[in-house]
Amino acid sequence: MVPVSGPTTGKTVGAPCWLGLTARDLEAAERFYGAVLGWTFRRGEGERAYAVGERDGVPVAGIAGVAAELSVPVAWTAFFAVADADAAVARVRERGGTVGVGPVPFPPHGRAALATDREGASFGVWQGRAETPWHLGERTAPAWLELHTRDAFEAAVFYGEVFRWADGGPGGFEVSYEEDKVVLRRGGEAVARLNSGPVEATAPQPQLRPRWLVRFRVPDPEVAREAVVAHGGSVVPGGDWGGVRGPAGRGPVVVRDPEGALFTLEAAGPHP
């Protein structure tokens, strides 16, 4: 669920610092994501069932078999780096969000909390060490993030205040407003987009609720899509909206793993 090694130095406070999946069956999740995304795995330290998924030896995301233990949904979560987890969750509550778990210790590396924003989209905060090397971005990284929410501008105010995006510190973010999107960039590369669109917190289908959607980039989305179905997952019709199109117009595909966690497959390569 959370980072398991590497120093925090060089990580921008407020930046996405890790992707984590809370699963019920760690070994089954390893088999599925290994087949679909080509990951290899190394087991994490500590007592909790945890593995780091790697592509070409580079960490991409973590999988923790703790959904039942922590009484949380099976889901992908984007974690954001904070200097003080207690202060961050206090800001979440002050601005109308909800804290569901934590902050809880993950010795010896740090502390984590799970929260939801005002619209109900889930996210995590992480204080402590983080995986290195690790990179998130829309051009060449193995993954990036997109928030599906009712009002991207309102969401940007919430997250900007919680994570201090506009503090102007060295190595900070560039926040731009583009039509109905808010784009978060670091070093000129988009690491996350906040999209306005038709979502409803009480929608019966998870893909229609506000959420941070993790977008994994693969050489061939169709091959990966077939692997999803072959290994017990499913495709979510109409699950993506407002997303950036891949090379040659290939669009992203929203899928769910066998335990129900949503994520997106999109073509690797720079966006036009």
N, C-alpha and C positions, 0 to 999 in steps of 0.2 A: 504494500500500500504506500509506503513512504521510502525515501532514499535510504540506502544502507551503507554507503561509503563515500569518501571523497570530501575535500574541504569546501566550506561555504565561500571562501575567498574567490573573488571574481564573479560571484553571483549577484545580480542586481536585486536589491530588496524590492519587493513588489512584483518581481518577474515570475512567470511560470517556471518552476524549478524541477518539476517531476510529474510523471503520469503514473497513476496507480489504479489497479483493478482489484476490487474486493470480490473474491470468489468464494464459493463453498468448497470446491474440490480443486486443490492446487495442481495435482498431477494431471487431471483431465484438462484443466486450462492450459497447462504447458503443452499437452499434445495438440490441442486445437490451434493455439496461436503459433506453435512451431510449424504446423502444416499450412496455415493460411498466410502467415507473414514471414515465414522462413527464419524465425528466431531460434537461437540456442539459449540455454538457460544455465545460470549458476545460482545455487541456493544461497540465501542471505544468512547473516549471522543472527544469533538470538534464538529465543524459544518459539516465537511465532513462525508458522509455516509461510515462507516467503521465498520468492525467486525473482531474479532480475532477467528480463528478456533482452538479448543482445542481437544486433545485426552486424555482421562482419567485425565482431569483437567490441562494438560500441554500445553502451547501454541505451535502451530505448524507453523501457517502462518496467514497472514492477507489478508483480501479481502476489497478492496475499490471500491465503485461505482463511480469512477471518470474518467473513460475512455473518456466519452464525454466531461466532463468539462475541462480536460487537453489536449484533442485532441491527445490521445495516443492510441496505439493498445490494444485490450484485450489480455493480456499475463501475464504469470508468470515471475517474476523478482527476481533474487538473489541480495540482498543488502549487501554491504561490509562496515565494520566500518572504519571510518576515523576520525582523530583528527581535520581536517580542511577541510570542503567541498570545499571551494574556491580553496585551494591549490591542492586538489585532481583533480578537474575538469581542472585546469590549466595543470596538468601533463598529463591528458587524451588528451587534445588538442596538447600539445607539442610532444606527441608520436604518433600522427596521428589518434587518436580516434575522436569521435564526441559527443558533449553534446547536447542532445535534449531538456531537461527540467532542469531548475534550475542552481544553487541551489535555492530552494524555501523553505520558512519557514513553519514548521508544529508546530505552538505553542501549548502547551508550551514545547514540547519535543525535538525539534531539527530542522535540515535542511536536505533536500534530493535533489538528482539530478539523472536524468536518462541519460545514455550515451550508446554508442556503441563502440566496439573495432575496430581495423583496418580492420577486416574481416566482421564486421557488426553484431556481437553478442551483444545483449543488456544486460546491467547490471545496478545496482543502487549503489549510494554511500549514506551513512547515517552518519551524525554527530549529536550525541545527545544520549538520553536515549534509551535503548533497552529492549525488552521483557526478563524477567527472571522468572522462569528458562526456558532456551531454549538451545537446543543441536542439532547439525548437525553432522552426521557421518555415515559411511557405515555399522557399526555393529549392534547397537541397537537403534539408533535414528530413529524417524519416517520419516526422509528425508535426502537426501544428494544431491550433485550436480555433474553434468558432463558437461564439455564444449565440444561441437562438433565443430571442427575447422579444417582448412586446414593444419596447422602446429602447433602442440602442443608446440614445443620448442620456436617458434617465439612468440606464444601467452603468454607463461610463462614469456618471457622477458618483454612484454608489461605490463601484470598485476603485475609482480614483481616490475617494476619501479613505476607504478601508486600507488600500495598499500604497497610498501616498504617491500615486503615479506622477503627479505634477509638482513634486517637491523640487525638481531641478538639480538633483545631485549628480555627481559625475557618473557616467555610464548609465544614465537614466533613459527614460522612454521618450519617444516622439509620439504624441497622440494627435491623429488627424481625423477630420470629419469628411466623409465622402458619400454624398447622397444620403442613403438611409443606413450607412455603416459608420462605425467608429473603428479605426485601425490603430493597433498598438504596434509600434516599430522599435527596434533596437538596432543601431548601426545601419539604418536604412532598410532593414528586412522586416517584413510583417511577421510577428510571432503569434498574433491573435487578432481576430476580427469579431466585432460585436454587431450582430445583424438584427434589424427590426423586421418583424414578420408576424404571421397569424399563429400565435401560440395561446394556449389556455392552461392555466395551472391545474385545472380539474379535468382536463381531457382524459378520456379512458385509455387512449394509446400514448405510451411514453414518448414516442417520437414527436407528438404534437404539443408536448409540454415544454416550458422554458428549460434550457439545458446548455451546458458546455459540451460540445460535441468534439471528440477526439478524432482527428483525421489522419489515418495512417497511409503513407504513400508506398505504393507497390509498383513493380515493373509493368504488370498487366492486371488491371482491376478485374477483367473478366475471368482470368484464370484464378485469381484470388476469390472471386465471387463463387465460382464453382467449387473451390475447396471449402468455403464456408458451408455450403449445403451438404457436400459430401461428408463433412465431419460433424454434422449434427446441428449446425447453425441455420439461420434463415435470412432471407432478404426482406427488407422493409419497404414496401411500395410507397412512394411519395414521402419518404422519410427525410429527404434533403430539400432545402429551399434557400435561394439566395446565395448559394455557394459559388466559389470561383471555379470556372471550368478548367479542366486539365489540357495538356497538349493535344492538338488535333481535335479539340472540341469534346474530348472524352469527359463525361461528367462523373461526379462522385456517386458512389453507391452506399447507402446506409444498410447495415446488416446488424444482426444480433448473434452473440455466441450461444452455445447450447444452454447456458444458465440465464440468458436474457439480457446481457450487457450490450448496449448499443455502441457502435462505432462506425466510422466511415472509411471506405476504401477509395483512394483516388490515385490517378496515374502519377508516377514519379516524373521529375523533369520540371524546368522552370515554367511558371504560368506566363501566358502572353500578356 
